[in-house]
Amino acid sequence: MKLFYKGLITLILLMLIAACGDSESADEGTNNSDNSESNYSENVGYTITGIEPGAGITVTTEKAIEEYDNLSGWTLETSSTAAMVTALEEAISNEEPIVVTGWNPHWKFAKFPDLKYLDDPKGIYGEAENIQTLAKSGLQDEKPNAYKLLDQFEWDVEDMEEIMYESQETGESIDEVATRWVEDNRDKVDAWLEGVEDVDGVEVELASTPWDSERASSSVLKLAMEEKGFNVTVTPVDVAAVFEAVGSGDVDATAAAWLPFTHADFYENVKDNVEDLGPNLEGAKIGLVVPEYMDIESIEDLEPAE
């Protein structure tokens, strides 16, 4: 009987040791998993997925990398807006971490509603801003009706995102979707045209950036101006050239100036040679964007590269 009890006690001790070992292994596995899941900086290779070189948000993100100590060693990978969105879509489909440059208005927020901006304690990206219309000096005297229409042009973030998202979903061009939008939103378009006299083929050239947001605004503006008899050309160029063209008087206007933050440096170079007609869209925003499933809220939650 003593041998029986002795064997039983030994068996119980062995089971307890094994259980503790399993528990420690489980805890260790959990901790490793937590560390793996929370170390987003390492998982994204200390890389921010960006868009075209020279874009306002690209310049601002390069500045953010310099200003935030915890972004030391990070890289901004520039390519194209399409490539950035493709990388974002792939990451979301696999629920993988990713940090991208983001801005509103953009259709990705309609397609991926669970995106969030990281807080920006240093204010590098600024607060919500406007997209403004800039005209060359002397446009009011030279082409008063074009000036008046440009001055009255305004719409909402949701309007622009509606056009961009429908274009992406249907595969139709921005111009095609914009044509329907103009037909379906006569109250807004008529407000732009109020008091504008008909003209006979007056030439107007607008400079714009080659991004869907600005394609949307230039498309609806072109359509509205053509209703009054203007012959409108939209010239897509990079953002620096947009400001240079309006400032030099080579084009009549642009509706693509993100102010007072994103394009501040470009505007500073030409502000004495352009006329600011004010916002055509309010509530625009830029910053670093991540999927909601990433458990971070601020740029400062990211870690420096080792």
Legacy VTK file of the C-alpha trace (Angstrom):
# vtk DataFile Version 3.0
C-alpha trace
ASCII
DATASET POLYDATA
POINTS 306 float
0.000 0.000 0.000
2.887 2.350 0.850
4.334 1.697 -2.583
0.967 2.511 -4.129
0.707 5.883 -2.363
4.338 6.659 -3.099
3.756 5.954 -6.785
0.583 8.008 -6.789
2.350 11.003 -5.226
5.161 10.711 -7.754
2.642 10.637 -10.618
0.851 13.721 -9.283
4.145 15.604 -8.973
5.078 14.694 -12.520
1.695 15.897 -13.777
2.070 19.182 -11.903
5.568 19.732 -13.348
4.291 18.980 -16.842
1.358 21.338 -16.381
3.649 24.120 -15.205
5.886 23.508 -18.166
2.938 23.671 -20.541
1.707 26.829 -18.853
5.110 28.483 -19.136
5.323 27.427 -22.775
1.863 28.767 -23.407
2.715 32.032 -21.665
5.946 32.283 -23.597
4.090 31.594 -26.826
1.506 34.222 -25.956
4.169 36.759 -25.129
6.005 36.033 -28.361
2.767 36.367 -30.258
1.972 39.662 -28.551
5.426 40.986 -29.278
5.157 39.883 -32.895
1.738 41.471 -33.311
2.591 44.732 -31.580
5.990 45.299 -33.184
4.394 46.881 -36.222
7.447 48.984 -36.988
9.625 45.940 -37.555
6.869 44.129 -39.416
6.555 46.933 -41.970
10.327 47.088 -42.333
10.430 50.617 -40.882
8.917 51.747 -44.176
6.091 54.149 -44.997
4.404 53.321 -48.299
4.013 56.583 -50.180
3.070 58.021 -53.554
4.787 60.114 -56.208
8.039 61.984 -55.444
7.430 65.716 -55.155
3.786 65.413 -54.068
2.842 67.661 -51.153
2.244 64.752 -48.800
5.554 63.200 -49.865
7.430 66.363 -48.954
5.571 66.612 -45.633
6.255 62.956 -44.771
9.955 63.418 -45.450
9.802 66.310 -42.981
7.960 64.114 -40.434
10.696 61.474 -40.623
13.228 64.185 -39.811
11.200 65.711 -36.964
10.055 62.581 -35.104
12.905 60.920 -33.197
11.013 57.627 -33.145
11.036 57.598 -36.976
14.832 57.532 -36.992
15.994 55.079 -39.648
12.604 54.934 -41.355
12.261 55.084 -45.148
9.538 56.635 -47.281
8.990 54.351 -50.264
7.782 56.526 -53.149
6.165 55.070 -56.247
2.657 55.992 -57.382
-0.772 56.469 -55.890
-1.973 53.307 -57.637
0.920 51.273 -56.224
0.257 52.597 -52.732
-3.419 51.640 -52.905
-2.535 48.167 -54.253
-0.146 47.600 -51.348
-2.810 48.808 -48.904
-5.444 46.498 -50.394
-3.119 43.486 -50.204
-2.216 44.219 -46.599
-5.871 44.599 -45.568
-6.911 41.389 -47.334
-4.272 39.511 -45.309
-4.805 41.630 -42.159
-1.139 42.597 -42.198
0.337 45.847 -40.838
1.063 48.712 -43.194
1.666 52.455 -42.849
0.734 54.616 -45.833
0.530 58.276 -46.715
-3.152 59.156 -46.783
-5.399 62.089 -47.582
-9.027 63.077 -47.838
-10.712 63.374 -50.233
-9.757 59.947 -51.609
-11.888 56.988 -52.621
-9.879 54.542 -50.489
-11.738 55.812 -47.417
-15.011 54.805 -49.060
-13.676 51.396 -50.090
-11.852 50.742 -46.801
-13.961 52.430 -44.097
-11.815 50.956 -41.299
-8.827 53.209 -41.937
-7.590 55.716 -39.388
-5.161 58.611 -39.264
-2.378 58.376 -36.709
-2.308 61.297 -34.303
0.362 63.850 -35.160
1.460 65.456 -31.854
4.085 67.636 -33.531
1.556 68.999 -36.022
3.772 68.261 -39.024
0.762 67.433 -41.209
-1.295 70.340 -39.893
-4.983 70.368 -39.144
-7.808 69.902 -41.619
-7.250 72.289 -44.513
-8.797 73.530 -47.726
-8.348 72.982 -51.431
-8.199 76.478 -52.880
-8.612 78.054 -56.299
-5.744 80.258 -57.478
-5.961 82.550 -60.500
-3.206 84.326 -62.373
-2.839 88.036 -61.757
-5.085 90.062 -64.050
-7.561 87.284 -64.856
-10.521 89.294 -63.546
-9.884 92.076 -66.064
-8.894 89.761 -68.909
-11.660 87.143 -68.570
-14.209 88.442 -66.047
-16.800 85.714 -66.551
-14.230 82.944 -66.189
-12.989 84.653 -63.036
-16.526 84.878 -61.620
-17.268 81.204 -62.257
-13.952 80.102 -60.760
-14.604 82.290 -57.737
-18.044 80.697 -57.216
-16.868 77.095 -57.613
-17.192 75.119 -54.380
-18.283 71.629 -53.330
-17.866 69.075 -50.524
-15.439 66.275 -49.662
-18.257 63.762 -50.158
-18.913 65.077 -53.680
-15.328 64.532 -54.752
-15.029 61.116 -53.080
-18.297 60.004 -54.704
-16.858 60.608 -58.169
-13.521 58.963 -57.386
-15.083 55.886 -55.768
-17.602 55.343 -58.574
-14.805 55.600 -61.130
-12.787 52.957 -59.299
-15.744 50.616 -58.840
-17.097 50.855 -62.381
-13.860 51.252 -64.312
-15.254 54.353 -65.994
-13.088 57.417 -66.414
-13.303 60.333 -64.011
-14.663 62.435 -66.891
-17.521 59.995 -67.530
-18.549 59.869 -63.885
-18.158 63.644 -63.533
-20.583 64.149 -66.443
-23.270 62.194 -64.551
-22.475 64.037 -61.329
-23.019 67.396 -63.031
-26.355 66.173 -64.405
-27.448 64.871 -60.985
-26.345 67.911 -58.965
-27.819 70.810 -60.871
-28.429 72.872 -57.723
-24.706 73.044 -56.976
-23.654 73.570 -60.580
-26.259 76.284 -61.115
-24.882 78.130 -58.077
-21.437 78.153 -59.726
-22.953 79.585 -62.913
-25.098 82.249 -61.268
-24.491 85.649 -62.835
-21.931 84.298 -65.324
-22.605 85.533 -68.852
-22.393 83.279 -71.894
-19.229 83.635 -73.958
-18.233 82.475 -77.409
-15.262 80.141 -77.214
-13.133 82.112 -74.754
-10.027 80.028 -74.113
-9.324 78.999 -70.509
-6.458 76.766 -69.400
-6.461 75.119 -65.986
-3.428 73.456 -64.400
-4.072 70.372 -62.301
-2.194 67.501 -60.721
-2.616 63.984 -62.187
-4.435 62.597 -59.124
-8.038 61.438 -59.039
-9.050 64.087 -56.508
-7.894 66.905 -58.751
-9.112 65.110 -61.888
-12.563 65.134 -60.305
-12.561 68.850 -59.522
-11.077 69.904 -62.859
-13.549 67.667 -64.720
-16.686 69.121 -63.123
-15.298 72.643 -63.405
-14.495 72.128 -67.095
-18.016 70.832 -67.762
-19.601 73.774 -65.961
-17.474 76.296 -67.843
-18.258 74.665 -71.181
-21.971 75.175 -70.466
-21.308 78.921 -70.610
-19.367 78.693 -73.878
-15.778 78.532 -72.651
-13.223 76.384 -74.461
-11.430 74.742 -71.544
-8.109 72.896 -71.519
-6.966 71.016 -68.413
-3.208 70.468 -68.260
-2.046 67.822 -65.740
1.441 68.479 -64.333
3.274 67.811 -61.078
2.389 70.006 -58.133
5.423 72.305 -58.367
4.633 73.013 -62.017
1.006 73.825 -61.131
2.093 76.721 -58.956
4.805 77.837 -61.352
2.354 77.872 -64.281
-0.245 79.991 -62.475
2.394 82.259 -60.968
3.996 82.936 -64.354
0.629 83.439 -66.062
1.176 80.494 -68.415
-2.225 79.119 -67.343
-5.299 80.932 -66.110
-5.984 79.112 -62.852
-5.876 75.974 -60.772
-8.387 74.411 -58.384
-5.749 72.107 -56.867
-3.947 74.139 -54.180
-3.970 72.385 -50.766
-3.548 75.180 -48.199
-2.433 76.352 -45.720
-0.235 73.306 -44.990
0.354 70.740 -47.742
1.381 73.091 -50.556
2.607 75.920 -48.331
6.163 75.880 -49.710
4.969 75.977 -53.329
2.486 78.773 -52.586
5.126 80.848 -50.818
7.145 80.989 -54.036
4.308 82.477 -56.124
1.938 84.192 -53.682
2.802 87.673 -54.960
1.909 86.697 -58.539
-1.416 84.890 -58.013
-4.823 85.732 -56.657
-6.250 83.387 -54.034
-9.981 82.965 -54.689
-10.474 81.012 -51.463
-11.604 77.440 -50.749
-13.404 75.362 -53.344
-13.462 72.475 -50.836
-13.146 72.554 -47.046
-12.152 69.727 -44.695
-9.280 68.189 -46.635
-6.751 66.277 -44.530
-3.403 64.514 -44.895
-1.350 62.280 -42.622
-0.112 58.771 -41.942
-2.858 56.163 -42.221
-3.123 52.593 -40.922
-5.876 49.945 -40.856
-8.096 49.972 -37.764
-6.882 46.517 -36.685
-3.436 47.930 -35.933
-3.418 48.695 -32.209
-1.649 52.057 -32.420
-3.093 55.567 -32.355
-0.180 57.963 -32.818
2.915 58.448 -34.936
4.797 58.342 -31.652
3.652 54.726 -31.143
5.996 53.695 -33.968
9.520 52.628 -33.058
12.898 53.707 -34.464
14.829 51.309 -36.672
17.543 49.483 -34.758
LINES 1 307
306 0 1 2 3 4 5 6 7 8 9 10 11 12 13 14 15 16 17 18 19 20 21 22 23 24 25 26 27 28 29 30 31 32 33 34 35 36 37 38 39 40 41 42 43 44 45 46 47 48 49 50 51 52 53 54 55 56 57 58 59 60 61 62 63 64 65 66 67 68 69 70 71 72 73 74 75 76 77 78 79 80 81 82 83 84 85 86 87 88 89 90 91 92 93 94 95 96 97 98 99 100 101 102 103 104 105 106 107 108 109 110 111 112 113 114 115 116 117 118 119 120 121 122 123 124 125 126 127 128 129 130 131 132 133 134 135 136 137 138 139 140 141 142 143 144 145 146 147 148 149 150 151 152 153 154 155 156 157 158 159 160 161 162 163 164 165 166 167 168 169 170 171 172 173 174 175 176 177 178 179 180 181 182 183 184 185 186 187 188 189 190 191 192 193 194 195 196 197 198 199 200 201 202 203 204 205 206 207 208 209 210 211 212 213 214 215 216 217 218 219 220 221 222 223 224 225 226 227 228 229 230 231 232 233 234 235 236 237 238 239 240 241 242 243 244 245 246 247 248 249 250 251 252 253 254 255 256 257 258 259 260 261 262 263 264 265 266 267 268 269 270 271 272 273 274 275 276 277 278 279 280 281 282 283 284 285 286 287 288 289 290 291 292 293 294 295 296 297 298 299 300 301 302 303 304 305
